[in-house]
Amino acid sequence: MASHLTRRDFLALSAAGAAGLAVSCQMPGYLKPGQKLRHAAVGVGGMGSGDLGQISSHPDVQVVALCDVDSNNLAKAAALHPAARTYRDWRVMLREEKRSIDSVCVSTPDHMHAPVTMSAMAMGKHVYCQKPLTHTVVEARRIAEFARKSGVVTQMGIQNRSGQNYLRAIEVFRSGICGPVEQAHVWTDRPAGWWPQDVVKPAGGDIPPDTLEWDLWLGVAPKREYKNDTYHAFVWRGRKDFGTGAQGDMACHLMDPALWFLGLGQPSTIRSNGPKPKADSFPLWSEVQYRFGPTELTHQDGIDLTWHDGGRKPQSLFDEYGITDPYANGSLFVGKKGALMVSPYEPCRFFPVGEAERALELPDIAGRNHWHQWVDACFNRVEATAGFDYAGLLTEVALLGNVALEFPGQTLQWNASQMNFGSNILANGFLHKDYRAGWVVPGLG
Ligand SMILES: NC(=O)c1ccc[n+]([C@@H]2O[C@H](COP(=O)([O-])OP(=O)(O)OC[C@H]3O[C@@H](n4cnc5c(N)ncnc54)[C@H](O)[C@@H]3O)[C@@H](O)[C@H]2O)c1
């Protein structure tokens, strides 16, 4: 990557890497009234087209550059933003546009989030990055540290955090409706056939379509052959080299309330009660139990937070609280007074102990535009509520679950400050990854 950056950029990035933390080479600044946020988008198909549509609908945004490895997706975005310059390689785009852009949106597959994000932040660019923030636990920590020190304005793409259902649910929760929370559960129906999991690496390969730059799509990931309908687009999610499986895909949306409402920090232990994954992909279902220390809103001894995916749910609790129609994706906060069911897609519901469901009078709170909030934060008008400081923690917690999957039945002791599982070198080996030769990104080691 260094060959695509100027010497000055590279030295700054190298210093960042050497220090573990980083100071960006160009000091970021808030935009001033009357200015436009000159914006660049990396990955403009799939969710990226939605991100671009939302960000560009803000009146203070000017779309300057677009990048995608798929020329069809790039052409569709360019047709909507004809004044924008187009690129296939984000490294070339950052080099050539470094003086013409203020911000970058990263909407690529998960394995490329951290490399693009770190490189953009090192140039002093404000960044909106899709969830999960990164592909590995170590990347999440490095990105959060860098964002904190460099002062760029950041936001992770967990738009439900700005949505009406969560904003109402946290008010209901804060009224003390459950009492101190003793346990919490989070569940998703994914992968549910949306994308393959529990699959092996395919043998052989196909010739990539002319429209796709396959080597650039691979990016930092180990080289492998292209295969039709196997990776690009969307279905890369279950493959460990590119995606983060059902938990990585959904936990940043669904575990957000648990961390946010309860004020949880880092877990102390993590344990998988599900099957061990195959080498190339995540399993069809999982159950991961986290232990967190106490907060003001939990039982004095702390709580267990359990993640369920693949359609698994905390059925015995549903039976106990008379929840006959649980949401397909949601979370449950269980305290002495009852259980609050929360979902990004549906209104929260309350199930008191020993009584039928109690109808809630939901507070009069409207949802906000998560993307516009970030743009406004770049002008210092508001604070972004999913900045990388918080998003890094949330992503770390989600991705620790994927590490635990590799060690079914073992309780892993997480030393958050040392960022390791003590002397468990096997588990420590899953906290990060090697980047492909030529693709090492300083600051992400
Ligand atoms: N916040 C949400 O609700 C939400 C919803 C869907 C997806 N996402 C996230 O958005 C990201 C993208 O998911 P998707 O479903 O759109 O995937 P996708 O594969 O459908 O689309 C990815 C886009 O990025 C392009 N791309 C791939 N590698 C690239 C690279 N190195 N440089 C430039 N462009 C590249 C692809 O050509 C494609 O246009 C994922 O991280 C996913 O988790 C978030």
The ligand as an ORCA input file, in Angstrom:
! r2SCAN-3c Opt
* xyz 0 1
  N     -26.191     -1.079      8.418
  C     -26.902     -1.988      7.807
  O     -28.101     -2.160      8.072
  C     -26.263     -2.808      6.738
  C     -27.036     -3.530      5.834
  C     -26.383     -4.262      4.845
  C     -24.999     -4.298      4.815
  N     -24.272     -3.604      5.745
  C     -22.810     -3.633      5.724
  O     -22.379     -3.010      4.531
  C     -21.186     -3.648      4.077
  C     -21.406     -4.066      2.625
  O     -22.414     -5.067      2.605
  P     -23.241     -5.342      1.272
  O     -24.325     -6.262      1.629
  O     -23.579     -4.049      0.631
  O     -22.128     -6.103      0.420
  P     -22.071     -6.250     -1.175
  O     -21.072     -7.275     -1.452
  O     -23.461     -6.410     -1.697
  O     -21.597     -4.806     -1.674
  C     -20.297     -4.335     -1.421
  C     -19.974     -3.255     -2.429
  O     -18.596     -2.882     -2.231
  C     -17.892     -3.118     -3.440
  N     -16.542     -3.494     -3.069
  C     -16.093     -4.697     -2.634
  N     -14.782     -4.616     -2.321
  C     -14.400     -3.349     -2.582
  C     -13.153     -2.664     -2.476
  N     -12.038     -3.260     -2.019
  N     -13.107     -1.366     -2.859
  C     -14.226     -0.734     -3.336
  N     -15.421     -1.340     -3.456
  C     -15.508     -2.633     -3.067
  C     -18.667     -4.172     -4.184
  O     -18.391     -4.183     -5.562
  C     -20.082     -3.739     -3.870
  O     -20.485     -2.671     -4.700
  C     -20.933     -4.812      5.006
  O     -19.954     -4.479      5.935
  C     -22.242     -5.042      5.690
  O     -22.124     -5.551      6.992
  C     -24.887     -2.862      6.679
*
